[in-house]
Amino acid sequence: MKARRFAQILSLALLAAVGSTAAAHAQSKTLTLTISWWGYNGEKMNSNIITPFKKICGCEIVFETGNNADRLNKLKLRDGKGVDVIYLTDSFSQLGIEQGLFQEIDPSKIPNLADIYELGKAPQGKYGPAYTIGRVGIVYDSAKVNPPITAWGDLWRDDLKSSVSLPGITTTAGPLVVLEAGKHGGADAYEDTDKAFSEIEALKPNVVKNYNTGSELVNLISTGEVRVALAQDFTLASMQAAVPTMTWAKLKDGDIATLNTVNIPKGSENVELAHQFINFILSKEVQQAEAEQGVDAPISTKVSLTPDQAKIWTYGPDMVASLTRIDYAKMNAAKADWIDRWNEVFGQ
């Protein structure tokens, strides 16, 4: 009798242990946030964002890394599942929205939205906000280019033959060349693509090479092959480290805004935690640290930088207000044709 009673107690204990393990496993799964992002500046992201957020949420964080196109395609193949937060440039997040891969965010769960620049709060409707703001413009070697570059149309100047590098058409900034070419020819590139590409053909003698990565551009600058480039501002510090006289042109017709966004995929298993994470990276503390350490330009209006800290960034209300925004839904619809025509011009 005692043996049978002991066996019953042991069985109950084993069931309790199994149940406890299952509950712990379920809790662990619930508190694991999966983030899809590029994978650069890992140490600084870990110090500024991951470690402090884990202390706040008591959760684990895992990553899926890669470029915009690869990560978005993986998410599409999984029908929006497997990731809780995804970092993308605005051109690619627009694609994700069009493909139905993201869910709308709940602004009431992201109170730090109130403190970011207006253009970053809802850049693509009811979906994720921007967490950093950048710009596309022209950089040039002020020691070798005279007169200074002051307008987009200067890219076509005769004195710049065989000295310009353009971003490849499949990069974030590449399609912007088509828009500016259209303007240079007095046309809307969407309405008169022929005119835009005739202007790109006219620009070709000035182009040494199209680049596809920031490091490739920096190499072209450092070897002296290129004196002028259409570029994103996050490459400026590296270019100036290689060639100190590289200068960001003050264009009378203005720079173009680029935004990096954060979205919650429709298959997220941790929606509340995802909102909490987005709110955290928009906080003044995180934005300040990332900007001071040269990781990302701040989109929080609460961040205060010294002139030396600010010089590489899109920073301050006046600069932000001067930027031109792009309709990426319209651009994405035109991009396939533009890629084909670009490749015809440059023989790719």
CORJO-V530862 format. One record per pair of residues at least 4 apart in sequence whose C-alpha atoms are under 7 Angstrom apart, sorted by the first residue. I is the first residue (numbers start at 1). J is the second residue. Records with the same first field share a line. If there is no record, write none. Layout:
I=J / J
This chain:
1=5
2=6
3=7
4=8
5=9
6=10
7=11
8=12
9=13
10=14
11=15
12=16
13=17
14=18
15=19
16=20
17=21
18=22
19=23
20=24
21=25
22=26
23=27
24=28
25=29
26=30
27=31
28=32
30=270
31=59 / 60
32=59 / 60 / 61
33=60 / 61 / 62 / 84 / 270
34=61 / 62 / 63 / 83 / 84 / 85
35=62 / 63 / 64 / 83 / 84 / 85 / 86
36=63 / 64 / 65 / 83 / 85 / 86 / 87
37=64 / 65 / 66 / 86 / 87
38=65 / 66 / 67
39=65 / 66
41=45 / 295
42=46
43=47
44=48
45=49 / 50
46=50 / 51
47=51
48=52 / 286 / 289
49=53 / 281 / 286
50=54
51=55
52=56
53=57
54=58 / 59 / 60
66=70 / 71
67=71
68=72 / 88 / 92
69=73
70=74
71=75
72=76 / 96
73=77
74=78
75=79 / 80 / 81
76=80 / 101
79=101
80=101 / 265 / 266 / 267
81=265 / 266 / 267 / 268
82=267 / 268
83=265 / 268
84=264 / 265 / 268 / 269 / 270 / 271 / 274
85=262 / 263 / 264 / 265 / 274
86=262 / 263 / 264
87=260 / 261 / 262 / 263
88=92 / 93 / 260 / 261 / 262
89=93 / 259 / 260 / 261
90=94 / 258 / 259 / 260 / 261
91=95 / 172 / 328
92=96
93=97
94=98 / 328 / 329
95=99
96=100 / 101 / 102
97=101 / 102
101=265 / 266
102=263 / 264 / 265 / 266
103=127 / 264 / 265 / 266
104=126 / 127
105=126 / 127 / 128
107=111
109=275
110=275 / 279
111=279
112=279 / 282 / 283
113=121
115=300 / 301 / 302
116=120 / 121 / 299 / 300 / 301
117=121 / 299 / 300 / 301
119=123
120=129 / 130
121=129 / 130
122=126 / 127 / 128 / 129
123=129
127=263
128=261 / 262 / 263
129=261 / 262
130=259 / 260 / 261 / 262
131=260 / 261 / 262 / 282 / 299
132=259 / 260 / 296 / 297 / 298 / 299
133=258 / 259 / 260 / 297 / 298 / 299 / 314
134=233 / 257 / 258 / 259 / 297 / 314
135=232 / 233 / 255 / 256 / 257 / 258 / 314
136=173 / 231 / 232 / 233 / 255 / 256 / 257 / 258
137=230 / 231 / 232 / 255 / 256
138=229 / 230 / 231 / 248 / 249
139=228 / 229 / 230 / 231 / 246 / 247 / 248 / 249
140=145 / 227 / 228 / 229 / 246 / 247 / 248 / 249
141=145 / 227 / 228 / 245 / 246 / 247
142=148 / 245 / 246 / 247
143=245
149=154 / 249
150=249 / 250 / 251 / 252
151=251 / 252 / 253
152=251
153=184
156=203
160=164 / 206
161=205 / 206
162=205 / 206 / 207 / 208
163=206 / 207 / 208 / 225 / 226 / 227 / 228
164=206 / 207 / 208 / 226 / 227 / 228 / 229
165=207 / 208 / 209 / 210 / 211 / 226 / 228 / 229 / 230
166=209 / 210 / 211 / 229 / 230
167=171 / 173 / 174 / 210 / 211 / 212 / 230
168=174 / 210 / 211 / 212
169=174 / 175 / 339 / 342
170=174
171=212
175=179
176=180
177=181
178=182 / 189 / 196
179=183 / 189
180=184
181=185 / 196 / 199 / 200
182=186 / 187 / 188 / 189 / 195 / 196
183=187 / 188
185=195 / 196 / 199
187=192 / 195
188=192
189=193 / 196
192=196
193=197
194=198
195=199
196=200
197=201
198=202
199=203
200=204
201=345
203=207
208=226
211=216 / 217
212=216
213=217
214=218 / 235
215=219
216=220
217=221
218=222 / 238 / 239
219=223
220=224 / 225 / 226
221=225 / 226 / 227 / 239
222=242 / 243
233=312 / 313
235=239
236=240 / 312
237=241 / 312
238=242
239=243 / 246
240=244 / 245 / 246
251=255
254=322 / 323 / 324
255=323 / 324
256=323 / 324 / 325
257=323 / 324 / 325
264=268 / 274
270=274
271=275
272=276
273=277
274=278
275=279
276=280
277=281
278=282
279=283
281=286 / 287
282=286 / 287 / 300
283=287
284=288 / 300 / 302 / 303
285=289
286=290
287=291 / 298 / 300 / 303
288=292 / 298 / 303
289=293
290=294 / 295 / 296
291=295 / 296 / 297 / 298
292=309
297=313 / 314 / 315
298=303 / 315
305=309 / 310
306=310
307=311
310=315
314=319 / 320
315=319 / 320
316=320
317=321
318=322
319=323
327=331
328=332
329=333
330=334
331=335
334=338
335=339
336=340
337=341
338=342
339=343
340=344
341=345
342=346
343=347 / 348
344=348
